[in-house]
Every structure is written in C-alpha cells, then in structure tokens.
Amino acid sequence: MLIDVHCHILPPEMTLDPASFGARDPHFGRLVLTKGARFRDGRDLWRDMAADGVDKAVVFGFAFKDTGISHLQNDYAIAFARENPGKIIPFCVLDPESPGAIAEAERCLAEGACGFGELFPAGHGFSLEGEGMTRLAQIAAEAQVPVLVHVNEQVGHRYPGKGEAGPLDAYRFAVKNPRTAIIFAHFGGGLPFFAAMPEVDSLETVYYDTAAQPLLYRPRVYQGLKAMGALDRVVLGSDYPLLRCGRYVRDLMESGLQNDDIDKVASGNALSFLARFFSRP
C-alpha cells in the first residue's frame, strides 16, 4: 500500500491561470516563476495516483496571505475528498497571521477538513512561535488533527521555496505544543537526524515526511534514519506535483531497507495516526 501525505492540488481556475494568482501573493508568485513549475487539480492527481499505484492521499493547496484565496482552495480540497471517501483526506491551507485565518481554520474543521497545512513560515514571514501559530496548534490539539509545516535543511544548495525555518525552529515548535500532532515536511529540515538525543526522541507526536528527498538526499538517508531510531516517524510525502510517488518508491527500494521497513514508510507509519480520517463517512 502507498499513502502520500503531501499532495498539492488547486481548483481548475487556478491551474488554468496561475500567473494571475501569483500576482496576488509573493510566495505563490515565486513558485509560478520557478522553471518547470507545474500545477494540477484533483482530476490530475487521481489519474496519477492510479498510474503510480498510490492508494490514499492527503491533499491541500498553497497557502495565500489573502485568506479568501485560501478559502477557495480549501473548499476545493474538501469537495474532492467528499467525492473520494476512504481515498482522499483534506487539509486546509492558510497564513495563521492573516486576517480571518483562525476563523477559516475553524470553518474548515466544521466542513470536514482533517488537518492544517502545508503551512509555510518563510514564505509568508510568520514565526512558528507567533501568536497565530500558537492558536492554530491549540485548535489542532483540541480537534485532534495534525498540522503539516514546511521546514528546510539549512545546508546544501539553494532553490525556490527553500525557507529559513529549520530543525531548531521545528524542535521549539514541537516542544511548545506537545499535544499537537505535527508533520514536518522535508524530513523536518534534518531534525530526525538528532533522534539519538533523548530530547528529540521524546517528541512522540512528531512525524517527518519525505517531500523532495530525491532532490536533496541519496537513498541511503533511509538507512541513516533507521540507525538513528527515527524510521518509525517517517511518512511518504511526494510534494506532488513536484515529484511523483514512483520516484520515492525507487529510492526506497535502492536504500537497502528490508521490506517491513519500506512498508512502514510507504503506509504503515501514516496509518498509525491518519487511519481514522480515511474511515470517516
């Protein structure tokens, strides 16, 4: 089984004219101008899931500072999940410091959203320790839903979308919000590589997705994570449509992991905290 916890989809009106929406948000504008940038809607994702053998997926858009445009994307993600029960679960995107963001988060939960994310601190210039993120983490804890946060490695090459929020920011956020289930994108910017430290190993509600791994780390990264005792916290996330799941499966197969460990990353770890959302009516 394959479960992809990191898929970006947009309403058709946004995929048909991303440039006009890019003009309304600096972060999304940078993504639009990135060489080879692609934007897909739910129909595209459904087709590609079938082609790649992906069984279930978590979907969301791209957060905007304009909460109204986030609202548009959230409605689309929720509607797409309703059309595909048991296969798709929706998260909602927002900038937690923008006007109306907290009300939008509460509205989305009432409409059936199963989490918040992907949230991009560097893209919109907010702090993980700010008032908005603190309140959003509290709401997520009360509703028992996860928060997916974009953090990056602080070494290596530069690329569009690489932010300044790294493993230290992620660690502080997790310590501050121990009741909140958190998925840190992009291997948490390297936070699980510190899993031999008792302080990091004790972050019981924290998971790390594999988004962009083939572009950042060689396949042996998975063996390193197993050696550090962190593999049980790693979940498959493709960052669709940046990459497709097949690329990750190939790297997992080349990593030297045993089949049981590959299955954990491919689906088992995600099911440990997301299964109840896929079984919602």
N, C-alpha and C positions, 0 to 999 in steps of 0.2 A: 504494500500500500504506500502511496505517496500523498503527503499532505503539505501543501505550500502555504505558509503562514504570511507571505509578504507579496501581495499582488496589487498593483495599481491599475484601476480601471476608471474611465471617465465617461460621462454622458456623451452620446454621439455628437451633440452640438459643439462640444469641446474638442473632440478628436478631429472634427472637420475643419476647425479654425482655431488651433491652439495659439497662434500668434496674437490674435485679438485678446485672448485671456491672459497671455503673457505680458501684454502691455499694462495689465491691471494689477500685477503682482511681481515685485522684483525677483523673488526666488523662482517662481514658475517661469518668469521671463528668461532667466539664466538657463533653465532646463530646456526651454524651447529652442534656444540658440545653440545648444550643445550639438556638436557634429554627430550625425546619426541618430538623433533623438527620435523616439517612437512613442506614440500614444495610442492606446487601444481601449475599446469598450468591452462590455460584458460578453457580447457575441464572439468577439475575437478570442477572449480568454477561454470561453467554453470550447471553442474549436481547438485551441492549442492544448488545453488540458486533455482532451480526447487523444490528440496526436502524441502527447508525451506520457500518457498513462497516469496522469495526475487524478487522484480520486476525489480530493476535497481541497478547498482553498479558502483563505481569509482574504477579503477584498476591501479596498478603500481607495480614495482618490489622492489628491495632493492638497495639503492644507494651504489656504489663502489667508492673508490678513483680512480680507473682506469676508466676513462671516457669511454673507449672503451667497457667495460662490461656493464656500464650503458646504453650506446648506443644500445647494443644488446637487453637489456630488454625493452627499450623504444620503439624500433621498434616492438617488440612482442606485447606490450600493445596497441599500435596504430593499428596494424593489427587486433588484437582481437576485438577492438571497431568497426572497419570498417565492420567486419563480423556480428556484432550485433548492428546495428544502433538503436538508441532510447532506448537501454537497457544498454549499456556499454559506459562510457566515460573514456578516458585515461589521467593520469597524467604522467609526466616524472620525473625520479629519477636522482640525480647527487649529487656530492660533490661540492658545489659552489666555493671552493678554489682550486680545482684540475685543472691542465692544460686542456684547451679545454671545460671546463664546461659551460661557458657562451655561447660559440658558439653552444654547444649541446642544450642548452635551447632554443635558437633562432631557430635552426633546427627543434626541436620537435614541436614548435608552428606552424611553416610553414607546417609541416606534419599532423597537426590536433590535437596535444595534447591540453588539456583543462585546464591545471594547472601544478604545480610543487609539487612533494612530493612522498612519505614521505621523508622529509629531517631530518637527524639525527645528530645534532651538536655534542653531546657527543661521538657518535660512530666514528666520523671521526675527532674530535678535532678541529672544527672550531667554531667561535663565531657568535652568531646571530647579533652582532654589527660589524662584519668584513666587509671588502670591497666586498667580493664575495656575501654575503647575501644581502648587501645593493643594489648591482647592480641587483641581481635577483629579489628583491622586486620591484625595479623600472620597470624592464621588465614586471613583472606580472601586475603591475598597468597600464602600458601603453596598455597591451594586454587585460586588464580586465578579468584576470583569477586568480583563487585562488592559494595560497601556503599552503601546509599542512606540519606542523612542529611537530616533536616529542619533547615533553617536559614531564617531570615527576613530580609527588609528591615527596617532599623532606623528607618525614617521612615514617614510615612503614618498611616493610620487604624488603630485597634486593633480586634481581632476575636478571638473564641475560637480558641485554637490558635496564635496568634502568639507565638513564643518570643523569648527574648533572645539566642540563638545567631545571630550574623550573619556577614557576609563575613569579618571578621577571624578569627573562630573557625574558619570553613571553610578559610581560607588556611593558618592554622597547622597544622590537621589534615592538609591535603594535603601541606604541606612536610615534616611529620614522618613521613608514610607514603607515600613516593614509589613504592613497589612495589604499592600497593593501588589497584585501580580504584574510583573513587568517583563516585557520582551525588549531587550536591547538589540537593535539592528546591527548588522555588520560585525558580528562577534563582539559586540559591546565595546568596540574600539580597542579590544585587547584585554578587557577586564578578566575574562575566564583564564587567561594565561597566568593570573595571580592566584589561581584556585588552591594552590598549596598553602596559602596564607589562611589561617583559621577565620580571619575576619571576612574574607571573600567567600570561602567555602560555606560559611554560615548564612549566606543570603538565600534563604530557602524558597523565596517566591520569585526568583530572578531566572530568566531564560535568555538565550542568545541565539539570534537567527544567523543564517549563513549568507545573507544577502551580499552579492558581489564577490564572494570567495574566489571564484576562478580568475577574477581580475586583480586580486590582492594577494592571495596566498596559494602556495603549491599544495597539492593534495595531502602531503604529509602533515598538514596542520591538524588533521583529524586524529592522527596518532599522537601528536603532541597534547591535544586536549584530553585524550583518553589517559595519557600518562599523568596529567595534572589532576585527574579525577573530576573533570568538568564535562565529559561527553554526555552524561545524563541530562544536562541542561541545554544541549544544542538542538535546535529545531530547524528543519529545512525551510528556507525562505529564498525565493529566486530574485526578488526585486523586479518581477515581471512588469513591463515587457523589456526591461534592460537585458535580461537573460532568460532563457527557458530552462525548465527543470532538468531536461536531458543533460545539460552541461554539468550540473551538480551531481547527478547520478553517476556520470562518467568519472568525475573526480573522486567520489566516494568509493567506487569500485577499484580505482587505482591507488587508494590511500593505504591499503594493507589492512584495513579493519576486517574483522570477522563479520559474517552475515548478521549475527544478532546485533552487533553494534551499528551496522548500517541501517538495520530496521528501526533502531531507536531514533536515529537522526531523521530517517525518511518519514516516520509516522508515530512511532511509539511515544516519544517524549512529548510531542504535540498533543496526542490524545490524552495524556495524563492530566492536562488542565483545560483542554478545549472540547473534549468528547461531549460534555453535556450541552454545549451550544449546537453541535451538529445534530443532536437528537431532539432539539426543540421543534414543536409542531409549526 
